[in-house]
Amino acid sequence: MPQKALIFVVALATLLLSACAPAQRTGATSKMTQQPFGKTPAGEDVALYTLTNSKGFAAAITTFGGIVVSLKAPDRAGRAADVVFGFENLEGYLKGHPYFGAIIGRYGNRIAKGRFTLDGVAYKLAQNNGENHLHGGISGFDKAVWKAREAAAQDGPSLELSYLSQDGEEGYPGNLAVTVTYTLTEANELRIDYLATTDQPTVLNLTNHSYFNLAGQGEGDILGHVVTINADRFTPVDAGLIPTGELRPVEGTPFDFRQPRAIGERISAPDEQIRLGLGYDHNYVLNGAAGTLRLAARVLEPSSGRLMEVHTTEPAMQLYTGNFLDGTLTGKGGKVYRHRYGFCMETQHYPDSPNQPGFPSVVLRPGGRYQTTTVYKFSTGERP
Ligand code: GLA
């Protein structure tokens, strides 16, 4: 090759490399986009944000309830499927649903009889689940319109949602400033960082209520999903699903998921707790130190090979196997959500903690900072 041509080729190659290199380093193909999602009956505009990483892993999140509307994860052949329940538009959510994908607050799970006492003051909350209070009441965080802004995260597109819950809202004391940040990382993780401060002593327990089906939403029941839960104990419940206060070893019960087991294997076992929960609807006391991010659960869907890991700083996690789903709701793509078509893994504090002095505290005081993190990580694997 003549010298001039060689210089030209080298120069061109250098130029091309320098143009490509920053894109690889910064993952410039990861992005966040925004589109309108509808208006609430009160006339508030609701938006839908889509976060995508350079591998095509994508989450769509709406400012209504901070709901994860869709989550697209690849199977072992690289084919993406939407693995969470949801609706195509805001109207679907406004018609009512059992907390699909939503941020739950102020208090995820149940508070017995909707009552608790804090610093000698008795508080009365909505009783929206029989005589008990569930998932923040009649108009919880799942129905609030959150303020959105793009957050500066190092590891991927990040959406910061914030909401000011007024003193007295749903019966809870204190103005509570809440921030929930969703980040989609290059490692196919959806990370959720929860933050809150208050101007009066209050109680709170924030979580996300996504219903997963790793074969794809609406694609059959979840009984064949193989689950591992990093918990030696769970909190048995009474007929209203309120913990009795006991921390019961899972050893020798259908609740033992310390080794991988299919969800359906023992879901109809002749066990009092299974009967009360109509299947699994129980709080697992996670092993390891609360406050440190550690593995809570691992779920493999054998046919697609999709594998989800849940990591959390929370002390516990509710496993709910969609026992109340009855096929009356139709979601995205006309998919019908039938009995046990989805499962939830709600990282949390124990249910009814405000009334259980033996449970880890859920009290937040002025000057204190509520801060937790949960990560849902997607990859693929083989049957264990
Ligand atoms: C939670 C509860 C369940 C049920 C669902 C919503 O996960 O533990 O008992 O109320 O929410 O239907």
Boltz pocket constraint, residues with backbone or C-beta under 6 A from the ligand:
constraints:
  - pocket:
      binder: B
      contacts: [[A, 98], [A, 99], [A, 109], [A, 134], [A, 241], [A, 281], [A, 318], [A, 320], [A, 324], [A, 344], [A, 346]]
      max_distance: 6.0
